Amino acid sequence: MRYRLKDRELQEKLEEVREYDPHKWNEYPEVTPPEGVLMRVECRDGRKACAKYRLFIEGGSWCDINGGAWPEAYSQDVKRFRPWDEDEEDEE
């Protein structure tokens, strides 16, 4: 069964929700990372890191591999992420 949204104002307010894809780079913060999965992370200034995303009472934050939360400025600087796989070569 298919439904049509007739309220144009409501239709304009709806946002597309991007889903996490483990096989490609995901834009952050448009895509919410899975919690506790080791990720390859690229920041807007070109830095690259290995990190995990964790949820706290205050919200989500990127953390180092030992679980220590990154400073908020570092977490907000993340541009994109994908799962860490040592067998993969860097793909753009």
BAVOVEX-271331 format. One line per 2 residues: their letters; for each residue z, x negated, y of N, C-alpha, C. Coordinates in nm, 3 decimals, padded with zeros to 5 digits, m for minus. Each point is the difference from the previous one (the first is absolute). Example, Ala and Ser with C-alpha at 12.3 -4.5 7.8 and 13.67 -1.06 7.14 Angstrom:
# residues 2
as	00.780 m01.319 m00.569 00.000 00.089 00.119 00.000 m00.090 00.120  m00.072 00.035 00.105 00.006 m00.082 00.119 00.073 00.077 00.109
***
This chain:
# residues 92
mr	00.000 m00.084 m00.116 00.000 00.084 00.116 00.000 m00.090 00.125  m00.082 00.033 00.097 m00.009 m00.078 00.123 00.051 00.084 00.116
yr	00.061 m00.069 00.096 00.052 00.067 00.118 m00.065 m00.058 00.125  m00.019 00.084 00.100 m00.053 m00.047 00.127 00.105 00.019 00.107
lk	00.011 m00.100 00.085 00.095 00.007 00.109 m00.072 00.061 00.120  00.045 00.120 00.042 m00.069 00.070 00.107 00.055 m00.032 00.138
dr	00.124 m00.049 00.008 00.062 m00.029 00.128 m00.051 m00.134 00.052  m00.091 00.002 00.097 m00.062 m00.121 00.052 00.103 m00.094 00.063
el	00.098 00.054 00.071 00.102 m00.082 00.064 00.080 m00.077 m00.105  00.037 00.066 m00.107 00.072 m00.066 m00.109 m00.088 m00.104 m00.067
qe	m00.126 00.033 m00.017 m00.094 m00.092 m00.063 m00.012 m00.129 00.080  00.000 00.009 00.132 m00.011 m00.117 00.085 00.125 m00.087 m00.006
kl	00.115 00.058 m00.030 00.125 m00.074 m00.005 00.020 m00.074 m00.132  m00.071 00.041 m00.102 00.013 m00.064 m00.130 m00.056 m00.142 00.005
ee	00.069 m00.092 m00.065 m00.045 m00.138 m00.007 m00.039 m00.034 m00.143  m00.100 m00.085 m00.012 m00.038 m00.048 m00.132 00.108 m00.097 m00.048
vr	00.046 00.019 m00.122 00.101 m00.089 m00.058 m00.072 m00.097 m00.092  00.008 m00.127 00.034 m00.063 m00.101 m00.084 00.092 m00.032 m00.116
ey	m00.059 m00.011 m00.118 00.079 m00.031 m00.119 m00.011 m00.149 m00.033  00.105 m00.052 m00.057 00.007 m00.138 m00.043 m00.102 m00.025 m00.111
dp	m00.076 m00.108 00.013 m00.098 m00.041 m00.101 00.037 m00.141 m00.047  00.046 m00.015 m00.124 00.043 m00.131 m00.049 m00.114 m00.099 m00.022
hk	m00.124 00.044 00.017 m00.115 m00.087 m00.026 m00.067 m00.053 00.126  00.056 00.031 00.117 m00.062 m00.049 00.124 00.107 m00.021 00.107
wn	m00.042 m00.054 00.113 00.092 m00.016 00.113 00.031 00.137 00.057  00.127 00.023 00.033 00.046 00.125 00.060 00.048 m00.030 00.141
ey	m00.041 00.082 00.096 00.040 m00.018 00.139 00.145 00.048 00.017  00.077 m00.077 00.076 00.139 00.036 00.027 00.017 00.022 00.150
pe	00.063 00.103 00.043 00.087 00.095 m00.071 m00.068 00.128 m00.044  m00.134 00.008 00.008 m00.070 00.122 m00.040 00.025 00.037 m00.146
vt	00.016 m00.102 m00.084 00.028 00.022 m00.142 00.140 m00.050 m00.029  00.080 00.082 m00.066 00.136 m00.039 m00.037 m00.003 m00.078 m00.130
pp	00.054 m00.122 00.001 00.000 m00.082 m00.122 00.098 00.055 m00.104  m00.026 m00.026 m00.128 00.099 00.037 m00.101 00.122 m00.090 00.014
eg	00.115 00.053 m00.029 00.124 m00.076 00.017 00.020 m00.103 m00.111  00.039 m00.122 00.040 00.039 m00.104 m00.094 m00.111 m00.072 m00.072
vl	m00.126 00.021 00.040 m00.113 m00.066 m00.064 m00.037 m00.125 00.081  m00.016 m00.113 m00.068 m00.037 m00.125 00.066 m00.140 00.013 00.059
mr	m00.013 m00.026 00.130 m00.126 00.020 00.071 m00.045 m00.126 00.073  m00.131 m00.012 00.013 m00.060 m00.097 00.091 m00.008 00.072 00.134
ve	00.057 m00.059 00.102 00.009 00.065 00.131 m00.071 m00.087 00.103  m00.080 00.063 00.085 m00.063 m00.069 00.112 00.047 00.064 00.129
cr	00.037 m00.084 00.097 00.048 00.048 00.130 m00.110 m00.006 00.104  00.020 00.071 00.109 m00.099 00.006 00.107 m00.029 m00.136 00.063
dg	00.097 m00.091 m00.004 m00.021 m00.133 00.060 m00.059 m00.100 m00.100  m00.037 00.046 m00.120 m00.062 m00.087 m00.099 00.093 m00.057 m00.105
rk	00.132 00.016 00.020 00.095 m00.050 m00.101 m00.020 00.077 m00.130  00.025 m00.070 m00.111 m00.007 00.061 m00.133 00.133 m00.022 m00.069
ac	00.040 00.096 m00.082 00.130 m00.010 m00.065 m00.001 00.075 m00.133  00.103 m00.028 m00.076 00.027 00.072 m00.124 00.125 00.083 00.030
ak	m00.007 00.131 m00.017 00.112 00.086 00.039 00.006 00.126 m00.084  00.112 00.069 00.009 00.021 00.130 m00.063 00.038 00.099 00.109
yr	m00.035 00.127 m00.021 00.038 00.105 00.093 00.120 00.073 m00.058  00.102 00.020 00.083 00.121 00.069 m00.047 00.038 00.110 00.098
lf	00.062 00.104 m00.054 00.048 00.110 00.083 00.149 m00.015 00.023  00.040 00.015 00.125 00.139 m00.004 00.040 00.034 00.132 00.069
ie	00.125 00.021 00.031 00.040 00.122 00.070 m00.077 00.014 00.131  m00.022 m00.112 00.070 m00.069 00.001 00.129 m00.151 00.016 m00.014
gg	m00.053 m00.015 m00.120 m00.145 00.007 m00.023 m00.047 m00.116 m00.084  m00.133 m00.016 m00.010 m00.057 m00.105 m00.082 m00.008 m00.132 00.073
sw	00.004 m00.109 m00.077 m00.010 m00.134 00.057 m00.059 m00.094 m00.104  m00.074 m00.098 00.048 m00.049 m00.106 m00.087 00.114 m00.098 m00.025
cd	00.005 m00.055 m00.120 00.107 m00.091 m00.039 m00.060 m00.122 m00.069  00.074 m00.112 00.006 m00.046 m00.119 m00.071 00.017 00.023 m00.151
in	m00.047 m00.094 m00.080 00.002 00.019 m00.145 00.140 00.008 m00.058  00.101 m00.049 00.075 00.138 00.008 m00.045 00.070 00.128 00.046
gg	m00.072 00.086 00.074 00.056 00.127 00.044 00.056 00.004 00.140  m00.001 m00.114 00.070 00.049 m00.003 00.138 m00.097 00.068 00.096
aw	00.049 00.095 00.078 m00.087 00.075 00.092 m00.054 m00.091 00.110  m00.129 00.017 00.031 m00.061 m00.071 00.112 00.052 00.059 00.130
pe	00.001 m00.079 00.106 00.031 00.057 00.131 m00.102 00.110 00.032  00.042 00.099 00.076 m00.086 00.115 00.030 m00.134 m00.043 00.060
ay	00.000 m00.099 00.086 m00.125 m00.046 00.063 m00.099 m00.051 m00.105  00.048 m00.069 m00.103 m00.089 m00.048 m00.106 m00.056 00.117 m00.080
sq	00.086 00.096 m00.035 m00.046 00.116 m00.076 m00.105 00.078 00.077  00.016 00.013 00.131 m00.095 00.075 00.081 m00.130 m00.076 00.021
dv	00.000 m00.131 m00.026 m00.118 m00.083 00.020 m00.093 00.001 m00.122  00.043 00.061 m00.111 m00.083 00.004 m00.121 m00.126 00.083 00.027
kr	m00.114 m00.056 m00.036 m00.129 00.066 00.020 m00.049 00.069 m00.128  00.011 m00.072 m00.112 m00.049 00.056 m00.126 00.071 m00.065 m00.118
fr	m00.012 00.063 m00.116 00.068 m00.049 m00.120 m00.077 00.041 m00.125  00.026 m00.073 m00.107 m00.054 00.034 m00.133 00.089 m00.063 m00.104
pw	m00.002 00.046 m00.123 00.086 m00.058 m00.103 m00.031 m00.148 m00.020  00.103 m00.074 m00.035 m00.015 m00.144 m00.025 m00.051 m00.018 m00.141
de	m00.111 m00.074 m00.015 m00.056 m00.032 m00.130 m00.053 m00.142 00.009  00.067 m00.094 m00.064 m00.038 m00.140 00.011 m00.140 m00.029 m00.054
de	m00.052 00.087 m00.087 m00.132 m00.022 m00.056 m00.112 00.037 00.096  00.031 00.079 00.102 m00.102 00.044 00.095 m00.024 m00.108 00.104
ed	m00.125 m00.006 00.045 m00.032 m00.088 00.114 00.014 00.085 00.124  00.017 m00.063 00.115 00.009 00.074 00.125 m00.129 00.077 00.023
ee	00.013 00.129 00.021 m00.114 00.086 00.030 00.017 00.055 00.138  m00.104 00.014 00.073 00.006 00.057 00.136 m00.032 00.145 m00.004
***
